[in-house]
Amino acid sequence: MVSRRLIVALAVTAVPVVASGASLDASIGRELFDRNWVSAPSSTKSNDGLGPLYNATSCGSCHTRNANAELDESGVPPGTIVRFGNAKGTGDAIYGRQLQTRGVGLPSEANPDITWTMEGSRRVPAIKLFSQAYGPLAGETKIALRRSSSLFGIGLLAHLGDEEILKRADPNDANGDGISGRAAMLTIDGTQLLGRFGWKATQVDLAAQTSMALRNDLGLSTPAHREPWGDCTEIQRACRAAPNGAEADGIEIPKSVVDLIVAYLESLPAPAPADPERGGRT
């Protein structure tokens, strides 16, 4: 059931821009994908709940024109984020899985800076965090840079059968091409499922990936991730106590909105094939 007047308003807005052959759901989903969310409380209850700590105000601000994020020589460019991890596969005990560089009434977690060095033919980033608002990272925490990926053709992956992916796995490089590809098998509610989306294929479908991005990047709760504070840890008490945009059902973004964004992602065409005459080095 559609639970927000926002969808109706966006439907009216989106009708004139429905492309030939595109569905109305996909057009509304595009409006939602590019929509700038605002902090709570707000006079427009249909689009509040951003943060309290976050990285972006919309999906489209990271996936600009649905393409890969660009990398430059300083700071953290739009569409790139700093991730935290450790040997246990969890994030930092204080800062969570992802550095939040913006805040609503709260200081950002830290100000990151990137410098690049050459290691042979590779350009390698070194990340420094300044003004860490909640103290130092745990000693075991690793820092890595991630860039948003291209979304073109992403919906086609959702329609591939598991067998098509699994039969191409080559964990021991049996064909000797130097690539030992492994399928990402996830255990969800006791069931083994194939991961397809997100960094290292940690999400099983586009709805799961969209919900995770809304949580980690925008601090918005969904039925899949009901925490209105997003990636804030238990130590970040002020973040968890801050106002949120949850409605009577306890969430900020209902399933109907997630489904519309998924419809938009599924509508994106595949990119043009690469020119076979261009070498990898070029």
N, C-alpha and C positions, 0 to 999 in steps of 0.2 A: 504494500500500500504506500502511495506517495504521501509523505508526512509533512512536506514543507511547501509553503506558498512560493518559495524561490523557484521551484521547478516550473510552475505555471508561468511565472513572470519571464523566465528564461525561454520558455517555449514560444511566447509571443515575440520575444526579441529575435529568436533564432529562425523563425519561419522564413523571413526574406532571404536568408543566406544559405538555405539548404541547396547544396550543389546537386546537379543532375545525378540521380542514382543514389544519392546519400540519404540515409534515414533521418527522420526527425529526431530520434533519440541520439544519433551521432552528432547532430548539429547542436542540440542542447548540451551534450557532453563536451563539445568544444568550448562552449561558453563557460561551463563549469571549470574546465581545464585551465582556461585563461583568467578566471575570476580572481580578483584580489580579495582575500579574506581579511577580516578586521578583528581586533581584539574585543573581548567581552568585558563589561556589558556594553551593548550597542543598541541604538534605536532600531536597527535592522537585524532582528533576531535570526533571520534566515541565512546570514553570512558572517556571523561572529563566532569567536572561539579560537582565533589564532593564538598560538603560543601556549603558555607564557614565554617559553624560550623556543626559538625557531630559527630556521635558515632562510626561508623564502616566504613570500606572501601568496604565491600561486604556483601551480604545477608548471605553467608555461614560462615562469621566470627562470627556471632551471633548464627546462627543455626548450630553449629558444628555437622557434621554427621547427621543433621536433627533431633537431639534429644533435650531434655530439656537442658537449660543452667545449668551448675553446680554452686553451691554457695559455697564460701569458707569464711574464717574468716576475711578477710581484703580487703579494697578497693572495687571496683565494678568489679566483675569477668566478663570475656567476655560473652556476651549474656544476661547481666542484665543491666537495665538502671534505672535512677531516674526519676520518673514522678511527675509533679506538678498539683494540682487541688484545687478547692474551692467549696463552696456551690452552685455557679452558674453553675458549670460544665465546667468551662473554666480553662485555665492554668494561670500561673503567668503573671502579666502585663508586666514584664520586660523579663523574661526568657522563656516564652511560656509554652508549655505543657510538655516539656522534657528537661532534662539537657544535654547539648552538651559538651562532655568532650574532644573534639579535635577541632582544628581550622586550617584553611589555611590562614596564614599571619595575624591571629587574635588570641588573647588569648582564651583559652577554657573558657567556662562560669564559671566553678568552678572545684575544685578538691574534689571529694566526698570520705568520709571514713565511713566504716560501722563497728560497734561493735555489738556483739550479747549478749543478756541476756536471761536467762531462766525464763519464767513465767509458773509455774507448769510444764507440760510436753511439753510446746511449746517454741521454740527458736525464739526470736523476735529481729528484727534488729533496731538499732538506727542509723540514717544517719546524718552526719555532713558535711557541705560544707565549704571548705577552699578556700581562694583566689577568692572570688566572684568578677568577672571582671566588673559587671555592677551594683554593689550596692546590698543592702539587698533585700530579697524576700518581697513581700507584706505580711502584717500581717496576712491576711486570708488564705494564701497559705499553703496547706498541702503537705507533702512530702511522697512518697511511693516508694518502690522498686518493680520492675517488672522483671521477667525472661522470656526469649524467650521460647516458648512452643515447644513440639515435633510436627513435620510436617507429621509424618507417618500416612497415611490413611486420610489426611485432605481433599483430593479430594472427598472421599465418602460422606462427609457431604454436599457437593455442590449438590449432586444428590438426597438427601432426599427431598420429598415433604413437603411443609409447614405444611400440616395436620399431618404428622408423628411427627413433633416437637411440634406443638401446643397441640395435644391431650395428651401429657405427662406433660404439665404445671400443676402445683399444687400450686398456689399462697397462698392458705390458709391451706396447709398441711391437706387436707381432708382425706388422707389415713393414717395419724398419724405416718409417718415414720421419722418425725423430719426434713424433707427437704421441703422447700416452694419454689419450682422452678418456675421461671417466664420467659416467652418468652420475648426477647428484641425486641420490636416493634419500628421501626425508621420511622420518617416522612421525606421523601426525595421528593422534588419538589411537595409537597402537597399529596403524596401518602404514605400510610402505608405499610412498607416492613419489613420482618422478618430479624433481624440481626443474623448472624451466626459465623462470624470470628473476630479475634482480641480480645483484653482484653474487657471483658464484652459484647462481641458480638456486637460491634459498626459498623461492616462492613457487607454489604449484600452479597458480593461474593468475590472470591479470587482475582479478578482483583482490586477491591476496597481496599482490605487488602494489596496487593502488592504495590499499588500506595501510600498508606498511609505510609508503611514502608520505601519506597524509599525516601519519603519526610522527615519524622521525623528522621530516623536513618542515612541516607546518604546525605541528603540535595539535592536530585535530583528531578527535576520537571517532571511531566507527564501530559497528557491531563486532568486527574482528579484533579491535584493539580499543577497549572501552575507557582507557586512561585519558582523561581530558588534559593531563599535563604533559602528554607526549613522552619524550625520552628522559624526563627529569627523574633522578634517583631518589631514594628515601632520604638521603642526606640533604637534598635540595628542598627543604621544607617550605620555604617561601614560594617556590614555584608550584608545589603541589597544593598550597593553600590559596593560590591566586584565583580570581574569578574565571569562570569558563562559560562556554556557550551551550552546555548540555540542556536538552529539553526534557520533557516529562519522562521520556524513555531512557534518560541517563546518558545519551550520546549526542555528539555535535553534528556528525555527518551520517545520515541514514543510508541503509543499503540501496535505496532507490537512486541516490545521488552517485554512489560508487558505481552502480550498474550503468548509469548514463555516461560516466567518464570511460568505463570499459568499452561501451559501444563506440565512443569516439576513437579510442585507441585501435579497436578492431577495424575501423574504417580506413585507417591510414594505408596508403598503397606501399608496395615494396619499392625499395630504391632501384634505380636503373643498374643493370649489370655493370660490373667494373670492366674497364677496357683491358682485354687480355694482353695487349701489346705493351702495357705499362709495367715495368718491373717493380718488385717490392721495394728496392732501394729508392727508386724514383718516387 
